[in-house]
Amino acid sequence: MSTLLGIVAPPTSRKRLRWVADKLRKRLKWDEAWFPIMEVIETALGDIAPGFVFDVLDRGEMGLNHGLTLVQERRLILREDVYEGACNGQRRDRMTAAHELGHALLHADVALARRIDKEVKTYEDPEWQAKAFAGELLISSQHIGGCRDYRQAAETFGVSEDAARQQMRVFEKEGILLK
């Protein structure tokens, strides 16, 4: 899949995104299935993404944006209702927070460009990269083996059933999880 026009990031593979997510878990000494995404963003963001600050803005300021990462300003922002939802374990909101953390870790120190001359390949799309990173971080390949199906994975990892289903497909395709 590719998009016709848009922002381009340096090519990044799913394997590399998994490596970054696993490295973060190891750095934080976190070996549990459920990843404490909000605790990490609130207390460790500046250490894991140097110079980044975290902010919460109300719906009036954010509009339809659930989250934003302003890499040049080194600022990760969540809309207030998304922040509260993520703090309370709301699955979609947890994924949004992890997605924005992905932008902070993956795109802060790289040159992004606007491409108008040809299609943006999926692996060059910063939105795909952040989404895939979020899946790898919240749905750990090291813990997925204990889940019998995507519903159990969604419960175990605190993500939506759609996110669990998608990540399990990736793991099956790569031989990490047997059908």
Secondary structure, DSSP 8 states (H G I E B T S, - for coil): -EESSEEE-----HHHHHHHHHHHHHHTT--SSS--HHHHHHHHHHHHTTT-EEEEE-HHHHTT-SEEEETTTTEEEEEHHHHHHHHTT-HHHHHHHHHHHHHHHHHTTS--EEE-SS-EEGGG-HHHHHHHHHHHHHS-TTTGGG-SSHHHHHHHHT--HHHHHHHHHHHHHTTSS--
